Amino acid sequence: MEQHELLDRFIFHLRVVRMLSDNSVDAYARDVQTFLNQLNCPLTAKKSDVLTFIESQHQTGIKVRSLSRKLSA
């Protein structure tokens, strides 16, 4: 399965199963896409990839609450 298919399935889950608002779904989709864009191969992401993402987001000055939302996505 390709990256865009995985994201589409996740978005479907958020909309249909969790019944989140459009704004929430859009925010989660952006967060996941930001993370996926940083990876070479998203299907084999490791803990070190997540830690690198956290560090890069922290360096941009992102607030803790926003980073927490990104990580929960």
C-alpha positions in Angstrom: 0.0 0.0 0.0 1.3 3.4 -0.9 1.7 6.4 1.4 -1.2 8.4 -0.1 -3.5 5.3 0.3 -2.5 5.0 4.0 -3.3 8.6 4.6 -6.6 8.3 2.8 -7.6 5.3 5.0 -6.6 7.2 8.1 -8.7 10.2 7.0 -11.6 7.9 6.3 -11.3 6.4 9.8 -11.2 9.9 11.4 -14.3 11.0 9.5 -16.5 7.9 9.6 -15.4 5.9 12.6 -14.4 8.6 15.0 -16.8 11.2 13.5 -14.4 14.1 14.0 -15.2 17.6 12.7 -13.7 18.7 9.3 -11.3 21.0 11.1 -10.0 18.2 13.3 -9.6 15.9 10.3 -7.8 18.6 8.3 -5.4 19.2 11.2 -4.6 15.5 11.7 -4.1 15.1 8.0 -1.7 18.0 7.9 0.2 16.6 10.9 0.5 13.2 9.4 1.6 14.5 6.0 4.2 16.7 7.7 5.6 13.6 9.4 5.5 11.5 6.3 7.2 14.1 4.2 10.2 13.9 6.6 10.6 10.1 6.2 12.4 8.3 3.5 10.2 5.2 3.9 7.2 5.7 6.1 6.3 2.0 6.2 9.5 1.2 8.1 9.6 4.3 10.5 11.5 3.7 13.7 11.5 5.3 17.1 14.6 7.3 16.0 12.5 8.8 13.1 9.9 10.0 15.5 12.5 11.5 17.8 14.1 13.3 14.9 10.6 14.6 13.9 10.0 15.9 17.4 13.4 17.6 17.5 12.8 19.3 14.1 9.4 20.5 15.2 10.7 21.8 18.5 13.4 23.7 16.7 10.8 25.5 14.6 9.3 26.9 17.8 6.1 24.9 17.8 4.2 25.0 21.1 4.0 21.9 23.3 0.2 21.6 22.7 0.6 21.6 18.9 3.4 19.1 19.1 1.3 16.8 21.3 -1.5 16.9 18.7 1.0 16.1 15.9 2.3 13.1 17.9 -1.2 11.8 18.6 -2.0 11.8 14.9 
